[in-house]
Every structure is written in C-alpha cells, then in structure tokens.
Amino acid sequence: MTRLDDRMVLNSMVFLNRRLRKAFDARASALGLTFARAQALLQIARNEGSSQTELAEALRIETPTLNRTLDSLEQTGFIERRAVEGDRRVRRVFLTDLSKDKAADILQYTNTLRHDLFHNLSDEEFAQLYELVQRLHVNLDDMAKNV
C-alpha cells in the first residue's frame, strides 16, 4: 500500500477539527454555549474550585484565552470567580446553580455528539485512533521543546 501524502492527512485533520467545532457549536447554541465555553464548563465541573491557571493548563490553552471564555461564562451566569483569601491575585472558579441545572443537558449533548461521531468505528479502530492521536500529541510536545 502506498503511503498517503502527509499534506492530505494534515489538511484532513484540520478540516475535521473545524467541522467538529461547527457541529458542536450548532448543537450547543441552544444551551447558550460554544465549544470553548462547554469545554471550560466541563473542566470546571470535574475540578470545581480550580484556579484560572490550573484550568488553563488542564485545557491546554493560554490563561488570557481562558479568561475571555470565563468572562463570557460569568456574564451569562454559568460560573462565578472567587478571590482566594490572603492572595487576591488567585481566583478560583465555581459553577453557579444555573450551570449545575444545565449540567445534565450539557453532558447528554456531549455524549450524543461523541456517539454520533464514533458510532461506526469498531472497538479496535477506536483504540487505534486514540493511540494515533496520543502519538501525535507526543510529537507536538517534542516539537514545542525544540522551538
């Protein structure tokens, strides 16, 4: 079998990412969310009370980028940020009652999206896909070290 052109594979991965975000945003808009907001909310739900810096690291994004997302989530009543006593520079992030009420809807929505995306992959194909994606992450980490 002839190896595919790596440009075609990379372009396909980039296009897949765009399409996934678009599909996510289309469904999430009914909940008042975007991909970035939903990812942040789910991370906060898993680690409520995390600092903004901890959340940014967990989401693998820069803190200023996360702050814009948190600003919009705070303005729409999904989260609240609380200063840490003794160190006002650190702010911890918590879900509001509104977002806790919507948490089941958000989880159902993300579960449905994952099912719709992966339903026709065998267990073996899914495991291979995951392993390949993890290897690409390692390659990107190595690239970042060499910059």
C-alpha positions as a printed Julia matrix, in Angstrom:
147×3 Matrix{Float64}:
   0.0    0.0    0.0
   1.32   3.44  -0.94
   1.74   5.97   1.84
  -0.71   8.88   1.67
   0.6   12.38   1.14
   1.16  13.85   4.63
  -0.26  17.2    3.46
  -3.55  15.5    2.62
  -3.68  13.86   6.04
  -2.86  17.08   7.88
  -5.38  19.08   5.84
  -8.0   16.42   6.54
  -7.27  16.62  10.29
  -7.56  20.41  10.27
 -10.8   20.24   8.3
 -12.15  17.57  10.67
 -11.4   19.83  13.64
 -13.26  22.73  12.02
 -16.25  20.54  11.19
 -16.35  19.09  14.69
 -16.32  22.55  16.26
 -19.04  23.7   13.84
 -21.22  20.66  14.66
 -20.63  21.2   18.37
 -21.44  24.9   18.17
 -24.6   24.26  16.14
 -25.97  21.93  18.8
 -24.6   23.86  21.78
 -26.08  27.2   20.76
 -29.45  26.09  22.15
 -27.73  25.87  25.55
 -26.04  29.25  25.13
 -22.64  27.64  24.67
 -19.8   27.33  22.21
 -17.19  24.6   22.02
 -14.74  26.62  24.13
 -17.36  27.5   26.75
 -18.64  23.93  27.01
 -15.11  22.55  27.35
 -14.37  25.04  30.1
 -17.64  24.25  31.9
 -16.99  20.52  31.77
 -13.47  21.01  33.12
 -14.78  23.23  35.93
 -17.41  20.59  36.76
 -14.67  17.95  37.03
 -12.44  20.2   39.18
 -14.67  22.8   40.76
 -12.7   25.38  42.72
  -9.65  25.18  40.47
  -7.69  28.35  39.87
  -7.82  30.0   36.47
  -4.2   28.97  35.87
  -4.98  25.33  36.71
  -7.95  25.38  34.34
  -5.88  26.85  31.51
  -3.26  24.14  31.97
  -5.89  21.38  32.03
  -7.5   22.76  28.85
  -4.09  23.3   27.21
  -4.79  26.94  26.42
  -3.2   30.23  27.4
  -4.55  31.95  30.51
  -5.65  35.12  28.63
  -7.66  32.95  26.22
  -9.32  31.17  29.13
 -10.03  34.5   30.84
 -12.08  35.66  27.82
 -14.05  32.42  27.92
 -14.57  32.74  31.68
 -15.66  36.37  31.24
 -18.44  35.27  28.89
 -19.45  32.37  31.14
 -19.59  34.72  34.11
 -21.65  37.31  32.21
 -24.19  34.64  31.25
 -24.42  33.35  34.81
 -22.75  29.97  34.31
 -19.79  30.49  36.66
 -18.53  32.67  39.45
 -14.93  33.54  40.26
 -13.89  33.98  43.86
 -10.72  35.59  45.13
  -8.56  33.47  47.43
  -8.3   34.83  50.92
  -4.75  36.03  51.5
  -3.88  36.16  47.79
  -6.26  38.27  45.74
  -4.27  37.55  42.56
  -5.59  33.96  42.56
  -9.21  33.41  41.64
 -10.97  30.08  41.93
 -13.8   29.15  39.59
 -17.12  27.62  40.61
 -20.3   26.58  38.82
 -23.48  28.5   39.55
 -26.85  26.9   40.21
 -27.79  27.74  36.61
 -24.92  25.72  35.16
 -25.46  22.9   37.64
 -29.08  22.75  36.47
 -27.9   22.6   32.84
 -25.08  20.14  33.55
 -27.22  17.12  32.69
 -28.23  18.72  29.37
 -24.61  19.53  28.57
 -23.45  16.01  29.41
 -26.25  14.45  27.36
 -25.41  16.71  24.47
 -21.69  15.84  24.53
 -22.47  12.12  24.91
 -24.75  12.28  21.87
 -22.14  14.15  19.85
 -19.46  11.57  20.67
 -21.82   8.71  19.84
 -22.81  10.26  16.52
 -19.17  10.83  15.61
 -17.75   7.42  16.6
 -20.71   5.01  16.29
 -19.47   3.22  13.18
 -15.91   2.57  14.43
 -15.16  -0.87  15.83
 -13.61  -1.09  19.28
 -10.3   -1.92  17.65
 -10.48   1.02  15.24
 -11.43   3.35  18.08
  -8.48   2.16  20.18
  -6.14   2.6   17.2
  -7.47   6.09  16.58
  -6.91   7.05  20.2
  -3.38   5.65  20.18
  -2.51   7.5   16.98
  -3.85  10.8   18.31
  -1.83  10.35  21.51
   1.33   9.74  19.46
   0.68  12.94  17.52
   0.34  14.81  20.82
   3.75  13.48  21.88
   5.22  14.63  18.56
   3.75  18.1   19.07
   5.14  18.21  22.63
   8.57  17.29  21.27
   8.28  19.98  18.6
   7.41  22.58  21.25
  10.51  21.66  23.25
  12.7   22.27  20.21
  11.38  25.75  19.42
